[in-house]
Amino acid sequence: MKENIHPKYMETKVTCGCGNTFVTRSTKPELRVDICNACHPFYTGRVKFVDTAGRIEKFKRRYSAFYQKKDEQKDA
């Protein structure tokens, strides 16, 4: 193997948005993540409900003109 071509591999402190921290190894000394195994719904078994109704309504408002034109073309 060639020497001095690989990045330095060190202990890394990982901090999640939920406040959970753990130590692993990486090429960076510190990592910040949005979601980890302590708060991810797949691992916890709990589902986080997001305001999907508001998202759907926003989508419908944004693209309502497009769908109306498409429906008019079908009828013609």
N, C-alpha and C positions, 0 to 999 in steps of 0.2 A: 504494500500500500504506500501511496505517496504521503509524505509527511507535510504538515502545515497547510492542508487544503480544506480540512473539515472545520466547521464552526465549533466554538466551545460549547460543550454540553454541560448544563448546570442544573441545580435544583431550582424549581420555579414555583412561586406562590401564585395560585389561581384564586381569584376572587369573583364570585358570582353576584349578580344583581340582587339576589335574595338575601345576601349576607353570608352565605356559606363560603368557607375557604378550605383549601387543601393544598398539599405540596406534591408536585410531580417533577418530572425532568423535561427540560426543553432547551432551546437555544436562546431563550429570552428569560430575563430574571423575574418578570412579573407579567401575568396575563389577567385581563378582565373579560368575563363572559357574561352574556345576558341570561343564560339558562344552564342549569347543571342537573345532575342526577337527583339532587335533593328537592328540586322544584319542578322538574319536568313531569307532565301528566302521565307519560308512559311508565315512568318508574314509581310515581307516587300512587297511581290508581285514581287520582282525583282529577276531575275535568275542570279547567278554568273556563268559565263562560265569558266570552267576549261579546261586546255589543254588536252582534251580527245583524240585528234588525236595523240599526243605524247605518251600517255599512251597505246593506242591501238597498235601503231607501236612497242613500247617496248615489249608488250605482244606477238605480232606476231614474233618478232625476237627471243624472249626467247623460244617460244614453236614451232617454225617452223619445227625443226627436228622431233618433236613428231608427228605433223600433217602429215609430209611427209611419215613417217613410217606407220602411220595408213592408209593413202591413198594407199600405196603400198600393204598393206595386203588386202585391199578391192579388188584391181584389180587382185590379184593372186588367 
